[in-house]
Amino acid sequence: MATFQKFHSFTEAVAEKAHNLSSDSLKVLLTLVAPVATNALKADITEISAGNGYTTGGNAATQVSSAQVSGLYKLVLSDPTTWTAAGSNIADFRYAVLYNDTATGDELIGFWDYGSTVTLVSGDSFTVDFSPTNGVLTLS
């Protein structure tokens, strides 16, 4: 299972009010090029080409809950819409990147590395599976 890794800039962006994780529009995009922890904006990421079931900018990841209990904040998101290859392959990818589509510059939040290239041939589907129990991320 892929593990969430936050971008370094996310910490500062939270402190400086670039994110409102309870109401901003969050999205997940796909890339074959390894993200670097020091990336800060969506423009720093080489997104896969649109087509055959993939749309530029990725898919929405809607907030299910955004709350803190005893000083521990947890963000729970619904799984983004499933990508299904249609007509031909979706471009190969390995990483799923979570970003804030509302924030100026489309601030990056974090990413998942699936360990090897994912190939979706026509009819194959893929969904980034967010944990409803553990949430996407926690802050303490």
C-alpha positions in Angstrom: 0.0 0.0 0.0 1.2 3.5 -0.9 2.2 5.7 2.0 1.4 9.4 2.2 4.4 11.8 2.1 3.8 15.5 2.7 5.6 18.2 0.7 7.8 20.4 3.0 6.0 23.6 1.8 2.7 22.3 3.2 3.8 23.0 6.8 4.5 26.6 6.0 1.4 27.0 3.9 -0.8 25.8 6.7 0.9 28.2 9.1 0.4 31.1 6.7 -3.2 30.3 5.9 -2.8 29.1 2.3 -5.0 26.1 3.1 -8.5 25.8 4.6 -8.7 22.0 4.5 -12.3 22.1 5.6 -13.6 24.0 2.6 -11.0 24.4 -0.1 -11.2 22.3 -3.3 -8.7 19.5 -3.1 -7.7 17.4 -6.1 -5.5 14.4 -6.9 -3.5 14.3 -10.1 -1.3 11.5 -11.5 2.4 11.6 -12.6 5.1 9.3 -13.6 7.9 11.7 -12.6 8.9 11.4 -8.9 7.7 14.4 -6.8 10.4 16.0 -4.7 9.6 16.9 -1.1 10.7 20.5 -1.8 8.1 20.9 -4.6 5.6 23.6 -3.6 3.1 24.2 -6.4 1.2 22.1 -8.9 3.4 23.7 -11.7 6.4 21.8 -10.1 4.8 18.5 -11.0 4.9 16.8 -14.4 1.3 15.6 -14.8 0.5 12.7 -17.2 -1.2 13.6 -20.5 -4.9 14.0 -20.6 -7.0 11.5 -22.6 -8.5 8.0 -22.6 -10.2 8.6 -19.2 -7.8 11.0 -17.5 -8.5 14.8 -17.4 -5.9 17.4 -16.8 -5.8 18.6 -13.2 -7.0 15.2 -11.9 -10.1 14.4 -9.9 -11.7 16.0 -6.9 -11.2 14.6 -3.4 -14.1 15.8 -1.3 -13.8 16.4 2.4 -15.7 13.9 4.6 -14.5 15.5 7.9 -12.0 18.0 9.0 -11.7 18.2 12.8 -9.4 18.0 15.8 -9.9 16.0 19.0 -7.6 16.5 22.0 -5.1 18.5 19.9 -5.0 16.0 17.0 -6.4 17.3 13.7 -7.5 14.7 11.1 -8.5 15.2 7.5 -10.7 12.6 6.0 -11.4 12.7 2.3 -13.6 10.6 0.0 -11.8 8.6 -2.6 -11.4 10.7 -5.8 -13.5 9.5 -8.7 -12.1 6.3 -10.2 -10.0 6.7 -13.4 -11.1 4.2 -16.0 -9.1 3.8 -19.3 -11.4 4.1 -22.2 -10.6 3.6 -25.9 -6.9 3.2 -25.2 -4.4 3.3 -22.3 -4.3 6.1 -19.8 -0.7 7.4 -19.7 1.5 5.4 -17.3 1.9 6.8 -13.8 3.5 5.9 -10.4 2.5 8.8 -8.1 -0.7 10.4 -7.0 -0.4 14.0 -5.9 -2.8 15.8 -3.6 -3.0 19.5 -4.1 -5.2 22.5 -3.2 -7.0 23.8 -6.3 -8.3 26.8 -4.4 -5.0 28.1 -3.0 -3.1 30.6 -5.1 -0.7 28.7 -7.3 -2.4 25.3 -6.5 -0.3 24.6 -3.4 0.9 21.0 -3.0 -0.1 19.0 0.1 1.4 15.5 -0.3 1.8 12.4 -2.5 1.7 8.6 -2.6 4.3 6.4 -4.3 2.8 3.2 -5.6 6.3 1.6 -5.8 6.2 0.8 -9.6 4.7 2.1 -12.8 0.9 1.6 -13.0 -0.4 0.9 -16.5 -4.2 1.1 -17.2 -5.2 -0.5 -20.5 -8.7 0.1 -21.9 -11.2 -1.1 -19.4 -8.9 -1.0 -16.4 -9.7 1.2 -13.4 -7.7 2.9 -10.6 -8.7 4.7 -7.4 -6.6 6.3 -4.8 -7.9 4.7 -1.7 -8.1 7.1 1.3 -8.5 5.6 4.7 -11.8 6.6 6.3 -10.4 5.6 9.7 -6.9 7.1 9.7 -7.7 10.0 7.3 -5.4 11.3 4.7 -3.3 13.3 7.1 -3.1 14.2 10.8 -1.5 17.3 12.4 -0.6 17.6 16.1 
